[in-house]
Structures are given as C-alpha cells and as structure tokens.
Amino acid sequence: VGLDDLVLELAPDVLHLHNLMNPTVLEWAASRPNALLTVQDHRFFCPTRGKWTLGGEVSRRPMTREICASCFEDQAYFRGVHALTERRLRAARRLPLTVLSRYMREELVAAGAPPWRVHVVPPFVHRLDPGPAPSGPPCVLFVGRLVEAKGVRDAVAAWRRSGVPFPLVLAGTGPLRAELTAQAGRGEGPELEVPGWVERDRLPGLYRRARALLLPSRWQEPFGIVGLEALSFGVPVVAWESGGVEEWHPGPDLAPWGDVEGLARALADAVNRRVTLPARFERHETIGRLLAIYARRSTSS
C-alpha cells in the first residue's frame, strides 16, 4: 500500500489511523513521527473471539499461542489468524494508541503495549433526532448483531423469565435472525419482534418505544456505544458486566456476566425507571481529549 506520495502531497500535521487492520500500513505508520492509532476492538490482542473462549468462558489471560490455540478447532486457520494478530500488535506497540475504555487499555498493556502510549478516549453519542413520537407501543429493546457473541439468545431467555408485559424487539441482523424469526408469534403473552436491520433515522422511534434496553454481551464489550444511545433517550440499560460496560453504566441494572436469572430480575426492576446520560460522555469532553493528543503528535509542535 503506497501512501508516501499522498502524505508528501498533503503534509498532514497528524496521521490518525482509525481501527485499521492492514498490518503493512500499521508497520508503515509506526515509522512515522506524527502517527497515532485508534483501537476499537479485540483484533490486536485476541485472535477473533473477543476474549470469549470456545468453551464459553471469559478469557482473562494475555494472548499466547498455547492459550489461544484451544479456542480454535481448525488449527491451520488458527496459525494464520494468530500470526496476523501478533503482527498487528507488534506495530501497535510502537504507536501512540487511543482506546474506548479502561478495559481496552488494560488488555493492550497486558499484551505488551507500553502503558504511557495508551490513552482512554471514550466515544460520545451522535445525537439522534428524537422524532415526533414512538414508532409503536412500549417494548423491551435489543440493538445489535444477531449473533451468539452479543448474547441475543440470553436476551430472549431473560425477557421471557422476567414477566415484563412488553414485546421484545430485536433490531439488527445476523446469522441467528432466521432462528429468532421462527420464534416470533409463538406461545402466549408478549411477542417477539424481529424487524431486521433498522436504518439510523428509524432508531429514535424504537428508543422512544423502549422501556429498557438489553445488553447481555457474551464477548467482552470494548465499550457498548448502543448503551449510551439508549441512556441519551432516558432508557435504562440492563446489561451484563462485560468488558468496558461498567465504565459508563450508571447502575443499578448490571448483572454478573452469564447470569440470565440476574438479567431477568434487573429487567423487571428497570422498566418503570428513567435515567440520564452521564455528562462525561458529551461531545466536547471527547473532542478535548483527542485534540490534546493531536497536539503532542503534530509535526508543527
């Protein structure tokens, strides 16, 4: 990937690589004095599973070939993806890094990134137009990929056990969509709704319907931005203690990771409560932190 001519033409003060995965470009950037890298997910310190093992447990140990091999059934694939992850990490160790949460910082430092290079810059909420009205009757809401790692099956189980008299709306798509759609409309009581992918301009209508958002992530969440969006609409977030979630979660609707019964109890308690977005996640706070890092990396400083 030839970028030298472009950089020479533009002469940027700062080169900001945002969650870039191409190791060749990462190695190129690591040799430049004004580059920095934002890391938003696990692909620099965990080969693909997001600190969630093949056996269904949280991985709390730093990446090594021996530890990570047990999470893969195809060892040839593992060797390739592990080598790619290690190559990304070697380059990232040479760059200043910004991450979304203290959780991400701790994981990168445990993987060998110098602590003084890793800066926590939490995201802010891109304000959604609140819209004129809810898009339907009250509901419990799940927003995200319909995959096992996001705990969508656990969300359904907790909702059913909670006794909450509102439908569960699963806004998103993914490999579990067909399975979940087949469950919709079965049995008595509130129904399961699976609208599929929801465009961003339609999300406010769903948030305005929601009495609670379910966020039972099985992988370790780098942050969980959908939770901030819900809080900005006054919607309580019922979540597992996963990765960076507890750093922004106002409580008390957090359940221990993997505890479906605890999630159900928290959901039953949350639906009649409203909440407020913590002020530290406003836009000016995030931009201020980022500009301070830019100033230290700028070629003009």
URFENCOR-V753670 format. One record per residue. N is the residue number from 1. RES is the residue in one letter. PSI is psi in degrees with one decimal (NA if undefined). NEAR is the number of other C-alpha atoms within 8 Angstrom. D_LAST is the distance of its C-alpha to the last C-alpha in whole Angstrom. Layout:
N:RES:PSI:NEAR:D_LAST, N:RES:PSI:NEAR:D_LAST
This chain:
1:V:110.4:4:28, 2:G:109.3:4:26, 3:L:-5.5:6:23, 4:D:-44.1:6:21, 5:D:-39.8:7:23, 6:L:-44.8:7:21, 7:V:-38.3:9:18, 8:L:-39.3:7:18, 9:E:-43.6:6:20, 10:L:-27.0:6:17, 11:A:57.1:6:14, 12:P:147.3:7:12, 13:D:-36.7:9:9, 14:V:140.5:11:10, 15:L:108.6:8:14, 16:H:110.9:8:16, 17:L:119.7:9:19, 18:H:104.0:7:22, 19:N:39.3:9:25, 20:L:137.3:9:25, 21:M:-14.6:7:28, 22:N:111.4:7:28, 23:P:-29.0:10:28, 24:T:-43.4:7:27, 25:V:-37.8:8:24, 26:L:-43.1:13:23, 27:E:-38.6:9:23, 28:W:-45.6:8:22, 29:A:-33.1:10:19, 30:A:-18.6:12:19, 31:S:-2.5:6:18, 32:R:141.2:7:15, 33:P:-14.4:7:11, 34:N:20.6:10:10, 35:A:149.8:14:13, 36:L:163.4:14:15, 37:L:131.6:14:19, 38:T:129.8:12:21, 39:V:118.4:12:24, 40:Q:-7.0:8:27, 41:D:-168.2:9:30, 42:H:-2.4:11:32, 43:R:10.1:10:32, 44:F:-9.8:13:29, 45:F:6.6:13:32, 46:C:122.6:12:35, 47:P:79.9:13:37, 48:T:-23.2:7:38, 49:R:-7.3:8:40, 50:G:42.7:12:37, 51:K:38.7:11:38, 52:W:116.5:12:42, 53:T:165.6:10:44, 54:L:-28.0:8:47, 55:G:0.7:5:50, 56:G:22.9:6:48, 57:E:161.9:7:46, 58:V:131.9:9:43, 59:S:121.1:7:41, 60:R:12.9:5:39, 61:R:147.6:4:39, 62:P:156.3:8:36, 63:M:125.5:9:36, 64:T:160.3:6:39, 65:R:-42.0:7:41, 66:E:-44.2:6:44, 67:I:-45.6:8:43, 68:C:-25.5:11:42, 69:A:-30.9:9:45, 70:S:-11.2:8:47, 71:C:4.4:9:45, 72:F:134.9:9:46, 73:E:-29.4:5:50, 74:D:102.1:6:49, 75:Q:-28.1:8:48, 76:A:-42.8:6:47, 77:Y:-43.0:7:45, 78:F:-46.2:11:43, 79:R:-39.0:8:42, 80:G:-46.7:8:40, 81:V:-30.7:10:38, 82:H:-42.5:10:38, 83:A:-39.2:8:36, 84:L:-42.9:9:34, 85:T:-43.0:13:33, 86:E:-39.0:10:32, 87:R:-42.8:9:30, 88:R:-45.5:13:28, 89:L:-41.4:10:27, 90:R:-42.2:8:27, 91:A:-41.5:12:24, 92:A:-32.5:14:23, 93:R:-21.1:11:23, 94:R:-2.3:8:20, 95:L:150.1:12:17, 96:P:138.7:12:16, 97:L:141.1:12:19, 98:T:140.1:12:19, 99:V:164.9:15:23, 100:L:-23.4:13:25, 101:S:162.1:13:27, 102:R:-34.2:10:28, 103:Y:-48.4:9:31, 104:M:-39.5:13:28, 105:R:-47.5:13:26, 106:E:-38.7:8:29, 107:E:-42.8:10:30, 108:L:-39.7:12:27, 109:V:-41.7:11:27, 110:A:-28.7:8:31, 111:A:1.5:9:30, 112:G:1.9:7:28, 113:A:134.1:12:25, 114:P:130.1:8:23, 115:P:-35.5:7:23, 116:W:-9.6:5:19, 117:R:-12.1:10:18, 118:V:116.4:14:20, 119:H:133.3:10:19, 120:V:118.6:10:22, 121:V:90.6:11:21, 122:P:151.9:9:25, 123:P:164.4:9:26, 124:F:165.3:9:27, 125:V:124.1:11:30, 126:H:109.4:5:30, 127:R:123.6:5:33, 128:L:142.3:6:36, 129:D:119.8:6:39, 130:P:-20.8:8:41, 131:G:164.7:7:44, 132:P:-27.8:4:47, 133:A:161.2:6:49, 134:P:154.6:12:49, 135:S:6.6:8:50, 136:G:-167.2:7:53, 137:P:167.6:6:55, 138:P:148.3:9:53, 139:C:170.0:12:52, 140:V:139.8:14:50, 141:L:140.6:15:47, 142:F:128.3:13:45, 143:V:120.0:9:42, 144:G:-176.4:10:41, 145:R:138.7:8:42, 146:L:75.8:13:46, 147:V:159.5:10:46, 148:E:-36.2:9:47, 149:A:-28.4:8:43, 150:K:-0.1:13:43, 151:G:28.2:12:46, 152:V:-36.1:13:48, 153:R:-37.2:7:51, 154:D:-35.2:9:50, 155:A:-43.9:12:50, 156:V:-44.0:9:53, 157:A:-43.6:9:55, 158:A:-41.0:13:53, 159:W:-44.6:13:54, 160:R:-39.2:9:58, 161:R:-20.6:8:58, 162:S:-26.8:10:57, 163:G:9.7:7:59, 164:V:131.0:9:57, 165:P:35.5:6:59, 166:F:149.6:9:56, 167:P:156.3:11:56, 168:L:121.5:14:53, 169:V:121.9:12:50, 170:L:97.8:14:48, 171:A:107.1:13:46, 172:G:179.7:13:44, 173:T:168.5:11:46, 174:G:-175.9:8:46, 175:P:-19.0:7:49, 176:L:2.3:10:50, 177:R:-44.6:11:51, 178:A:-42.7:7:55, 179:E:-44.2:7:56, 180:L:-38.1:9:54, 181:T:-36.5:9:56, 182:A:-25.9:6:59, 183:Q:-21.3:8:59, 184:A:137.8:10:59, 185:G:1.5:6:62, 186:R:148.4:6:64, 187:G:-175.2:4:66, 188:E:169.2:5:66, 189:G:-165.1:5:64, 190:P:150.8:8:60, 191:E:160.6:11:59, 192:L:129.7:11:56, 193:E:131.6:10:54, 194:V:82.0:12:52, 195:P:-9.6:9:51, 196:G:-157.0:9:48, 197:W:132.4:7:45, 198:V:120.7:9:44, 199:E:151.9:6:42, 200:R:-34.7:6:39, 201:D:-10.4:7:41, 202:R:-11.6:8:44, 203:L:-40.2:9:42, 204:P:-38.3:13:42, 205:G:-35.8:13:46, 206:L:-43.1:12:46, 207:Y:-34.1:12:44, 208:R:-24.3:11:46, 209:R:-31.8:12:49, 210:A:135.4:12:48, 211:R:-16.1:14:49, 212:A:152.2:14:47, 213:L:133.8:15:45, 214:L:131.0:12:45, 215:L:71.0:13:43, 216:P:64.1:16:44, 217:S:127.3:13:42, 218:R:-42.2:12:43, 219:W:164.2:12:40, 220:Q:110.2:12:37, 221:E:125.8:11:35, 222:P:-34.6:14:32, 223:F:-63.7:9:32, 224:G:55.6:9:34, 225:I:-28.6:8:33, 226:V:-28.4:8:36, 227:G:-40.4:11:37, 228:L:-38.9:12:34, 229:E:-44.2:11:36, 230:A:-44.8:13:39, 231:L:-33.8:13:38, 232:S:-19.0:10:37, 233:F:8.1:10:40, 234:G:13.8:10:42, 235:V:124.4:15:43, 236:P:146.5:15:44, 237:V:117.4:14:42, 238:V:112.5:16:45, 239:A:161.9:13:43, 240:W:154.7:15:43, 241:E:92.3:10:41, 242:S:116.7:13:39, 243:G:-122.2:11:35, 244:G:5.9:15:33, 245:V:-45.2:14:36, 246:E:-10.7:10:36, 247:E:-24.5:7:33, 248:W:-14.9:8:33, 249:H:127.3:9:37, 250:P:-9.8:6:39, 251:G:168.0:5:42, 252:P:21.5:4:45, 253:D:33.9:12:45, 254:L:134.5:13:44, 255:A:152.9:12:46, 256:P:145.4:8:46, 257:W:132.2:9:45, 258:G:-3.4:7:48, 259:D:95.5:9:50, 260:V:-40.1:9:52, 261:E:-41.5:8:54, 262:G:-36.8:9:52, 263:L:-41.0:15:50, 264:A:-42.9:13:53, 265:R:-42.3:9:54, 266:A:-38.1:12:50, 267:L:-44.3:16:51, 268:A:-33.7:10:54, 269:D:-25.9:9:53, 270:A:-24.1:13:50, 271:V:-15.1:10:51, 272:N:19.5:6:52, 273:R:146.8:9:49, 274:R:155.3:7:46, 275:V:174.3:8:42, 276:T:139.9:8:39, 277:L:127.4:9:36, 278:P:139.0:8:33, 279:A:-24.7:5:31, 280:R:-7.5:5:28, 281:F:21.5:12:28, 282:E:158.5:10:27, 283:R:-44.1:9:25, 284:H:-29.5:6:23, 285:E:-47.4:9:22, 286:T:-47.8:13:21, 287:I:-37.6:8:19, 288:G:-43.3:8:17, 289:R:-42.9:9:17, 290:L:-41.5:9:15, 291:L:-32.9:8:13, 292:A:-39.0:8:12, 293:I:-42.2:8:11, 294:Y:-42.4:9:10, 295:A:-35.0:8:7, 296:R:-23.7:7:7, 297:R:-12.5:13:7, 298:S:140.1:10:5, 299:T:-14.4:9:6, 300:S:-4.1:4:4, 301:S:NA:6:0
